[in-house]
Structure formats: structure tokens, C-alpha cells
Amino acid sequence: MTATIEPAQKTDAPDHPLTPLSADEIRAVRRIVADNGLLGDSVRFVYVALDEPHKNTVLAYTPGDPIDRNARVLLLDRATGQGSDLVVSITGERIVTQVSVDSAVDGHVPILDQEFEDIESFLLECPEWVEAMRKRDLEPANVRAVPLSAGVFGHEDEVGRRIVRVLGFYQYDAADLPWAHPIDGVVAYVDLTKRTVVKVIDEIELPLPAERGQWDAEPHATPVRTDLKPIEITQPEGPSFSVDGNQITWADWKFRFGFDVREGLTLHQLSIDGRPVVYRASIAEMVVPYADPSPVRYWQNYFDQGEYLFGRYTNSLELGCDCLGEIQYFDVTIADEDGHPRLMKNAICLHEEDFGVLWKHTDLFNGMAEVRRSRRLVISFFLTIGNYDYGFYWYLYLDGTIELEAKATGIVFSSAYRGPDGYATEMAPGLGAPFHQHLFSARLDMAVDGNTNTVEEVDAVAVPVGPDNPWGNAFRPQKTKLTRESQAMRVADNLKARVWHITNPTKQNRLGQNVGYALHPEGQPVLLADPSSSIAKRAAFSTKHLWVTKYDPAERYPAGQFVNQHPGNAGLPSYVAQDRDIDGEDLVVWHTFGLTHFPRPEDWPVMPVDYAGFKLKPVGFFDRNPALNVPAAPKSHCCED
């Protein structure tokens, strides 16, 4: 059973400072921008979202207080390539701030969908591109253009220009999957402002992989199996959660959710048993760096959020069932590139899941035989950006654990296969899939029992053999307090079971221990590119698993405000250069996690889901197991007479 909810954004007056922008508010933003003479024929809206009030304003809010509503707006004049960064007061109907984006210094505003729409026509007007296709015996009109963010590589003729680089894929007919037929060895550089091809690099002619790639294409189509019996998930009394606008209550948890076209789903004011844990949680950036150093592919690395605003590609879950059980969907309203509201139906999914055993013991002394089943609350969304599909699932557990799981699926980006000494796996005859990484940055504005927090790195260390350890069996946790931002750039170490404790030194549990939560990393590799590389500078956040900064509401993005064609060292490197005190302060924890992907033949033609994520687990936050109050499952659910 499913239900769709349109959150409180549908009402004219927001009921909370964090209520997402309504369609009427988006219309008001467009009108204010136009009334101020900023909306010419060639100007487009790149980004429109709630400009969230300062944390102190939100925490001080009580129902009935007046709410001042602002929107953050990015504009692009397509005729000149000039970007503008605005804050618009919806309440006051005025422009609060207006800043021109200096593309040579600050980078460019993100790429528009409209900028991609006529790329293929540019290519067909370019003699060098047409010749490159003809000499490969390909019909240029059947080449699907894949325009990709350009990065920054010291090419002087690109400074200040809005550039993308274009790879081609051949499509034999309307049902054909172009990803199966990469036209490798050739790339076009396109100026999006002048709408023209500025350069074609034709490195090498490589055979076009011929085998079709649709998952059900002959001759490799697999019959659908018939031996799997249905699994039905039912909650005859309905779900255990309740929804009030954009606020959700479940078990002892309470939080708000939002949606941003750059960050996607955001969680706000997560608390358990009335005690705060996280003020704001989001995936604030991701980068996909590729390992192929060839002249036509060395530049491949994508910031799917900062360059493309991946939230606008969120799937409507009307089109496919990604959740099971008693589901509640939420619609999301965003602004399109003309500044008009666009409704994304069933964009967010909320449901509960059974999650196996929560706790259990059978005791030989007192006859205890108790087991409790775990369940978790799931709030999620899925998106498709180019060839890849990503799902982001936030889980809340009955024992106080918070988990984020990123799911990567879709179609691997393809190339020609250049042999075993290259940088790709052969997926089908002559078809390669380059090695790459998917690296995400979680921004966790922590509030562990309040806004006075400290971070400690905790390692499992062996105690040397000596008078206090004569048999050599001893080990203990070694805690290192991270007191300044310069000290809190850390890498995970699974050989030491390394975790990071975020504690509140002003609050203790009944044992006198500081209450806290532990960040458990998966400890997969950080960025593998050389430190001297362009991508290491532009995605510096991905070179460490952990960064800790003192709270500043302006510091929202780990790779900086304007990632598109930014030369690097923005975001976290500039934040921590202030080297602020982080001992007993209002802290933001940034965590890099992700996948290092050496594709397998089993990842073709559609990749089974791969997983990455992290957990926040209570450590001394409670006086004892907080899930002792979970009732036993009915006997009828687990045994038969």
C-alpha cells in the first residue's frame, strides 16, 4: 500500500523556517528577479532553493513566530556566460544581495540542461568532427553526443570560457543502447556560450564495439525466471511513523526533511528521545574520477552535484517501485531553468523495514530466552545522471544508530578496450569500462546533546609486553583529541579499527562518561590520483576521510561554491586554513566515503547495485541499551505448533 504526501510547502504560509519553498514562492522569486531587471531573454535560472536561516534562528523558533523567507538564486546569461549569485527576500520582495561570478577566479555556475540540448547540432556543423566520423565509416547523424564537464588543466585558451568536452557513442536504431558502442579515440571541445566546437582531438582509430547492449537484447537475452515465489510485506495496522508537514516522528526519533537540487535529500534536527544528535545532514558533494590517461580521456572527472546539480534528475517513483511495504511518498517542487515551479511526483520514499535480530540471548543459568527483532525507518530518493543511477538511503534504527547507504547502479561508462595493459576492464568483445572511483562527501552538522562538541580519534592499539602485560595479550583504545582544524584532517585505518567519537564534554551519562556518537567509516580508499594532479586540487575533500570545521553557515560545500571549471583548493582546504579551535565548539564533521570500481563483466550491461556508506552509533549517549523496550514479536510470526 502506498500514499503520496505533498509536504507543508503546498500551503501559502510556511509553518517552519525549514519548510521547503512552495510553488508560489518560486513564482514570487521569478517575479522579483524580473522586476529588478535581471531577467533578459538569454538569462536562465541555474539554481533556486531556500536560503536556510541561521541555526540560532531555527533553534529559537516557536510556532506562531514570524518567518522571514529568503531564496538563494544562481542565474546564467547564456549570451555572455556571465553568472550571478543572488539572495532574494520573498518576504520583503527585494534583492538582498547580488554578486557577479568571476569565472576566471571563482569558476562557473553549474551546467544547464538547455546548454546540452543542441550539442549534436554543433557537432554536425563541425567539419573536423564529421570527418572523424566519416573516416570511421559512421553516419554522423547517428552519433549520440555525451557532453561532460571540462575540469581545469592549465589550457590558457579555456580561461574564462564555458567549456565542455564531448565523447561520442553510436546508436544503430531507436532501441539500441549507445553506451555499447563508444567511439573512442576522438573528443570535441565545445564553447557553450559561443555554441561552437573549438577543437577536435582525433588521437587514434579504434574498432567500434558491435555487440548490442540492451539487457534483453539477443542473442544473450535471458528468459525471466519463474521459480521465485512472491514476498509480501504488510503492516495491517499501518505504519509506525507519523508525518506533520516535513516533520517525521518514529519510535523515539524526530526530524525534518528537505530537498535541494544540489544536495538532494537533506535531514534536519535529528533527535532521539528528545535529545539532539545532528542538526543537519546531507551528501554535499560527490566526484567520479576516471583512471584513463589517454589524450581523449585524461580529463574525465565529474562533480555530479557541484557541476550538474544532480537533484534535478531525481526519479519519479511512479515509474518504478524502489521501496516495499507501507510506503509514503512525498512530492518535491523545484524551479526549472526558466524559473517556473516544476513538480517531481513521488520523489522521496518513506517506509519501515524489518532488519533481522536486534538483540538476543539464551542463558544457561536463569533460563532466559529472549529475542527482539530490529526494524529501521528508511527515507530515500533515487536519481539518474547520464549513465549512472544513484540511490541515497538514510536509515534510523531502534538502538539509536544512524546510517547512510549510497547505492550505485545503472550502466558503467564505456570505452574501447585497449588491452590488458590499459586502464579498463573488457566487458564485452572490444568493449572496455575504465577504472574509476565514486567518492562522496557527507556534511554532518553535529549537535550531540547540544552544540558543544569535541572529536576524538580512537584506535585499537596493542600494549607492549612488559610488567603490566607479561603474556602479551593486552590491547586498549587509544584516544587522541582533535583540537584544531589543521589536526583534524584524517584518514581511516581499518587495521586499527579507527573510529571518531563526537562527544559533548558538558553532558555525562550515569557513569560519568561524556555522551557521544561514533562515526564508523568503511575505510575504503580515498582519491587515488596523484597529489599533483588537477583533480586532487579540485576534489581535495576526497583526499581525507575526515575533516572537522567550526560551524560557519557559509561553509556548505566541500569543493567550494562554484565547482564547474574552478582551478582548485576551494571548499575544505580554504575552510581549515583558518585553523580554528574545535575543542568544545559547534562543529561540522565532513566524511568522505565511496567506491573504487574496477568493473567486472558481471557489471554489464546493467550493473547490480554496489554499496557504500557509513554509520553513526551512540557511544555513551545512553545509560544502557536503549532498545530494551522493543516488544517481542508475536509467536505466530516465528514458530508453528
SULWO-V62765 format. One record per run of one state. SS is the DSSP state (2 for helix, 1 for strand, 0 for the rest). FROM is the first residue (numbers start at 1). TO is the last residue. Records with the same first field share a line. If there is no record, write none. Layout:
SS: FROM-TO  FROM-TO
//
This chain:
0: 1-1  7-7  11-22  36-42  51-54  61-69  78-81  90-93  102-102  107-107  109-112  118-118  125-126  135-139  150-155  159-162  171-177  181-181  192-195  203-241  245-246  251-252  261-263  273-274  291-300  303-309  315-316  320-326  336-340  363-368  386-387  398-401  411-414  417-423  429-430  435-435  447-452  463-465  467-468  470-474  483-483  488-489  491-493  497-498  509-513  522-533  539-539  544-545  551-563  565-571  577-580  582-584  586-586  598-600  604-606  619-634  638-641
1: 2-6  43-50  70-77  82-89  94-101  108-108  143-149  163-170  182-191  196-202  242-244  247-250  253-260  264-272  275-290  301-302  314-314  327-335  341-362  369-385  388-397  402-410  415-416  424-428  431-434  436-446  453-462  466-466  469-469  475-482  484-484  490-490  499-508  514-521  546-550  564-564  581-581  585-585  587-597  607-618
2: 8-10  23-35  55-60  103-106  113-117  119-124  127-134  140-142  156-158  178-180  310-313  317-319  485-487  494-496  534-538  540-543  572-576  601-603  635-637
//
